[in-house]
């Protein structure tokens, strides 16, 4: 089974943002950021692109497939 992993928490913390601050920047709830960070929820393409833009990185920097 393919598993989607993410580096969202690391990137967010490196940017000095709380989950609530990042959520506010991209127009989602803090719970959405939390569930993405914990791998419970796979974001839509639009949310993934907004996260990457808010964190000044690429989507590929945030999300990757486990080998």
N, C-alpha and C positions, 0 to 999 in steps of 0.2 A: 504494500500500500504506500502510495506517495504521500509524504507529509510536508505541508507548507510551514516553514519556520520563519521567524522574523527577528529583526534586531531593533524593533521599535523602542523598547524600553531603554536600551543602551544609547540610541541616538537621541531620544527625548531628554534623558538625564544629562548627556553631554552638552545639550543645548541649554541646560539649566531651566527646563520647563516642567511644570507639574502636569499631570494628566488633564486637569481642568483647564489649564492655560492652553495646552495644545488643542484640546477639544474646542475651546472657544475660537481659536484661530481658524479652524477648518469647518466650524458649524455643525459639530456633532456633540453628543453628550459625553461626559467624562466616562460613563460606563462603557460606551462604545470603544473608547481608547483602551480602557482596561481589558475588555474582552478580546480585542485584537492583540494586545501585548501578551495575553495569556494563552493565545492560540485557540480560544473558544469560538471565535468569529473570524471568518475570512472576509475582509472588506471588499466592497465593490471597487471596480477600477477607478471610479471617480474619487472615492475616499482614499484609495492608495496613492493616487496622483497628488491629492491635496496634502496628504501626510508628507510625502516626499518633498513637495514644494515648501511646506512650512518648516521642514528640517534641513533644507538646502542640500538635498541628496537625490539620488535616483531611486526609483521604485525597486530596482535590483539591489540597491544598498540596504533596503529595508526588508525585502521578502525574498526567500530562496527555498528551493526544494531540497529536502534531505536526501543524501545519496544512500 
